[in-house]
Amino acid sequence: MSRRRRSLSFAASALFFIIMILVGGTGWGGGIKLRVSAEQANIREKPDIMSAILQQLPEGTTLEAERKEGEWYAVLVETEEGGSVLGYVHESLVMVLEAARPEPAPQRAPVEKQEPSRVPPQTPAAPGGMEKSARTSVVFWLGGRSAAVGDLNDGAEGLARYYGSRLSAVIDGEVEEVHSGYLFGAEARAPLGPGFYFSLGAEYFSGEASSSVSYKGGSSEASYSTKPSLRTIPVSLALIIYPLRFIYVKAGLDYTFATCSYFYHFGTPGPDGQTEVWQEWKGEATSSGFGYQLGIGLEWRLDSRFSLIAEGVYRYSLFDSFEGEDFYQESTGYQSREEGTLYHFRASAGGQETYPLVFIRNKEPTEAGVKEVRTAELDLTGASLKLGIKVSF
């Protein structure tokens, strides 16, 4: 065959191929309309579950597919750079809103225009223009929390200063205060509407501070140890709103079961210089009451079921009317127990100055030098930071 005939044959073949493409309607338009029905749909490079992910689209996103290859739809999606790329989405992640209409047969009489197929009702969009799936979920978290505490710390430091005044000695060291601790908990969330949830949660919080000081320059050497501690279990009811897909705000009420305890140990050397003469108090009291919380959180979706959560919460909680038991013992072998109320009062060590003390007593202290008696308070107002994982069902 001559070169000219080969050229003509190639041109005719190319023209026939172009005509077939145009007649076959493979141009991108008039395809299958889809809507993402899963919480998140992966757009893959090839129709294969092991293929690379090009994009991840949230529930409610509409797509147009030109064709279906087995269990996969071929769709055209926009890239971050402004272009577009062909990808594939599995049929289990989308629902068909409108199938492709077949071309009318040639030389057929015009038919009455058909009504478009009904589109299933759309889920209302959540605040911020992002649809949120109404799914029940559970959140598990760990974190830390701060609290003012108040009277419990005052009592631990006040007793150290009280003994320093009695010995006319200088305190060597510092009495540590408890202001923070660890927490863990869980929360169940139920949808009330798009981007709007009701939650029921509970967490356990614990904190303590141990310290020991000595006295120098006084009438005798002595040492003092203390360990204030607290434990709480707040049960919370809250409302959660997502203004954006990855940010939520929270407000709610708490009912907290609180336990606080103290430990005081004061010792001096005995006559032989070896044996310690000591006194020791251990007390534990409980109370409960209402408070409130305000918080903000961030959510990172890992897949359709799991998300990472970071949450910051401010809590207001102030309790009094603690009831419990004090156990006293000393080096002589004497012991006693006393049930009653946790009191905060000021006592004098013989001079003009008074010092704050916290003890459990069966009635209000009335000893000489005691004044400003009131029930002790535990101030749990403070902030917490929690990290956790959310599981949706």
Buried (B, 14 or more C-beta within 10 A) or exposed (E): EEEEEEEEEEEEEEEEEEEEEEEEEEEEEEBBBBBBBBBBBBBBEEBEEEBEEBBEBBBBBEBBBBEBEEEBBBBBBEEEEEEEBEBBBBBEBBEBBBEBEEEEEEEEEEEEEEEEEEEEEEBEEBBBEBBBBBBEBBBBBEBBBBBBBBBBBBBBBBBBBBBBBBBEBEBEBEBBBBBBBEBBBEBBBEBEEBBBBBBBBBBEBBBBBEBBBEBBEBEEBBBBBBBBBBBBBBBBEBEBBBEBBEEBEBEBEBBBBBBBBBBBBBBBBEEEEEEEBBBBBBBBBBBBBEBBBBBEBBBEBEEBBEBEBBBBBEBBBBBBBBEBBBBBBBBEEEEEEBEBBBBBBBBBBEEEEBBBBBBBBEEEBEEEEBEEBEBBBBBBBBBBBBEBBBEBE
